[in-house]
């Protein structure tokens, strides 16, 4: 079985526009985190989940089958969102669209930054990117899709 292809760049950009929030509080972080845990448990996904606003971690969960390596991936993917202001999958896709890779061309330490799917910006209308939501433990496109699905559900409540 092959890994699913990443969405097109235009689709990733549209996701970010569409998944902008009106606010993002501590309680919102908890609700979004619980949504992600429920999705992961339904699928028996061995993931770790991290949600931050600014420099503060508001939610973290490590589900059965996840490992400390998932936390390291979370940190590396989160740093990409913090630096570029868009999803880690979009950043990696933009580099690939130029015929290169993030690792080859970003000039950033790959032990510190990873442009692999699973980290998504938490953007608030009128404020811009205020935080991150990250999933790690599945293939990168699946990590990304889980975050997008949770944000869609969160916005519909």
C-alpha positions in Angstrom: 0.0 0.0 0.0 1.4 3.4 -1.0 1.1 6.5 1.1 -1.5 9.0 0.0 -0.3 11.9 -2.1 -0.2 15.3 -0.6 -3.0 17.7 -1.5 -2.2 20.3 -4.1 -0.6 23.6 -2.9 -3.8 25.6 -3.7 -5.9 23.1 -1.7 -3.5 23.4 1.3 -3.7 27.2 1.1 -7.5 27.1 0.9 -7.6 24.8 4.0 -5.7 27.5 6.0 -8.0 30.3 4.8 -11.1 28.2 5.6 -9.9 27.0 9.0 -9.4 30.4 10.6 -11.0 30.7 14.0 -12.8 33.7 15.6 -11.0 33.2 18.9 -8.7 30.6 20.6 -8.9 30.2 24.3 -7.6 27.7 26.8 -11.0 26.0 26.7 -10.9 25.9 22.9 -7.5 24.2 23.0 -8.9 21.6 25.4 -12.0 21.0 23.2 -9.8 20.7 20.0 -7.4 18.4 21.8 -10.2 16.1 23.0 -11.6 16.0 19.4 -8.2 14.9 18.2 -7.9 12.2 20.9 -11.4 10.9 20.0 -10.5 10.7 16.3 -7.2 9.0 17.1 -8.9 6.5 19.5 -11.6 5.6 16.9 -8.8 4.8 14.4 -6.5 3.2 17.0 -3.9 5.7 15.7 -0.6 5.6 17.7 -0.2 9.4 17.8 0.9 12.2 20.0 -1.0 15.5 19.9 0.2 18.9 20.9 -1.6 22.3 20.9 0.0 25.6 21.7 -0.9 29.3 21.8 2.2 31.5 21.7 4.9 29.8 23.6 2.5 28.0 26.0 1.6 24.3 25.6 -2.2 24.2 26.3 -2.8 20.5 25.4 -0.7 17.4 25.0 -1.7 13.7 24.7 0.3 10.6 23.9 -1.9 7.7 22.8 -0.9 4.0 23.1 1.7 3.1 20.5 3.2 6.6 20.4 6.8 7.1 21.4 9.2 9.8 22.5 10.2 10.2 18.9 6.7 11.5 18.2 7.3 14.3 20.6 10.6 15.2 18.9 8.7 15.2 15.5 6.1 17.5 17.0 8.7 20.0 18.1 10.4 20.0 14.7 7.2 20.3 12.7 5.8 23.0 15.1 8.9 25.1 14.6 8.3 25.1 10.8 4.8 26.5 11.4 6.1 29.1 13.8 8.8 30.2 11.3 6.7 30.2 8.1 3.2 30.9 9.4 1.6 28.0 7.5 1.3 24.3 7.7 4.3 22.1 7.7 2.9 20.1 4.8 2.4 23.3 2.8 6.0 24.4 3.5 7.4 21.0 2.3 5.1 21.0 -0.7 6.3 24.5 -1.8 9.9 23.4 -1.7 9.1 20.2 -3.7 7.2 22.3 -6.2 10.5 24.2 -6.8 12.2 20.9 -7.6 14.1 20.7 -4.3 13.4 19.7 -0.7 13.1 21.6 2.5 16.2 19.8 3.9 18.3 20.7 0.8 17.3 24.4 0.4 15.9 25.9 3.6 19.3 26.3 5.2 17.7 25.3 8.5 19.0 22.4 10.8 16.9 19.3 10.0 17.4 18.2 13.6 15.4 21.4 14.6 13.0 21.8 11.7 10.9 19.3 9.7 8.6 20.3 6.9 6.6 17.1 7.2 2.8 17.1 7.4 1.0 17.2 10.8 1.6 20.7 12.1 -1.1 23.3 11.3 -1.3 27.0 12.3 -4.0 28.2 14.6 -5.1 31.4 13.0 -7.6 33.9 14.5 -9.4 36.4 12.4 -7.8 39.8 12.9 -4.9 38.4 14.8 -3.2 36.0 12.4 -1.3 32.9 13.6 -1.5 32.6 17.3 -0.5 29.0 17.8 -0.1 25.5 16.5 -1.9 22.1 16.5 0.3 19.1 15.8 -0.2 15.4 15.3 2.7 12.9 14.9 2.7 9.2 14.5 1.1 8.4 11.1 2.4 9.0 7.6 2.7 12.8 7.2 -0.3 13.3 4.9 -2.4 11.3 7.4 -1.2 13.4 10.3 -2.2 16.5 8.3 -5.6 15.1 7.4 -6.4 14.3 11.1 -5.6 17.8 12.1 -7.7 19.3 9.3 -10.6 17.0 10.1 -10.5 18.0 13.8 -10.4 21.7 13.0 -13.4 21.2 10.6 -15.4 19.5 13.4 -14.3 22.1 15.9 -15.5 24.9 13.6 -18.9 23.2 13.0 -19.7 23.1 16.8 
